[in-house]
Amino acid sequence: MTELEARRLLLADPRHLTPELREAIAHNPALALIRDELLELDDRVRHELTSAPLPDPLADRMVLGARYGRAPRMRLAIAAAVAALAVALPWSLMQTSGDEDAMIDHVRESIWELRDNPGVPSGVVRASLAELGVGFADSAVRIRHLGRCVVAGRQGRHFTIDGPQGVISFVVLPAKEGIVVADSVHKGDTLGVFERRGGVLVGAFGSSAMEPAELRKLLERVLA
């Protein structure tokens, strides 16, 4: 596969890679950088499209039109009323409870990242985390995936390792002012534990079958 072909495939879909494209990225840092930038852009676009309620006309034309097409008038009227009610609700009631909730949602939605497993040198992870002021302490762990991510409108890092009970995710995010709302969160089959470290919020995420104390111990072992 030529570099031009690889770039075209990345532009078409940077998340779902063929084995050939994955191999090309592993041997070409420029392609890896392009993919990170595309994933970051994708996350930013998704955030912008979902960070504020839609105005009434746009909700009617985009949501209702796309969903129902030429549906009966009564059906459209009912759906329009539901959309208008959602727009009228205070935005504070529609927001997540905090960065902790946004981080665990990001991990649960990052299906491709959880499956990605080309292996990443510990030195690369250490250099990437250092940009946010966080150290990587345990070089003995095997890193599966590393990428930039946008969570709650801020760029952070998301990397995964082989853990004792499956894949463990770590997210490092520049923190907002204030305290950590929750030191641990369960959502579905995912457990997350969190720590505030200076100007960043760090989190570790694994199977809900794990004990919070076990996951927190792993967080403290891996991140300095």
Buried (B, 14 or more C-beta within 10 A) or exposed (E): EEEEEBBEBBEEEBBEBEEEBEBBBEEBEEBBEBBBEBBBEBBEEEBEEEEEBBEEEEBBEEBBEEEEEEEEEEEBEEBBEEBEEEBEEEEEEEEEEBBBBBBBBBBBEBEBBBEBBBEBEBEBBBEBBEEBEBEBEEEEBEBBBBBBBBBBEBBBBBBBBEBEEEBBBBBBBBBEEEEBEBEBBEBEEBBBBBBBBEEBBBBBBBBBEBEBEBBBEBBBEBBE
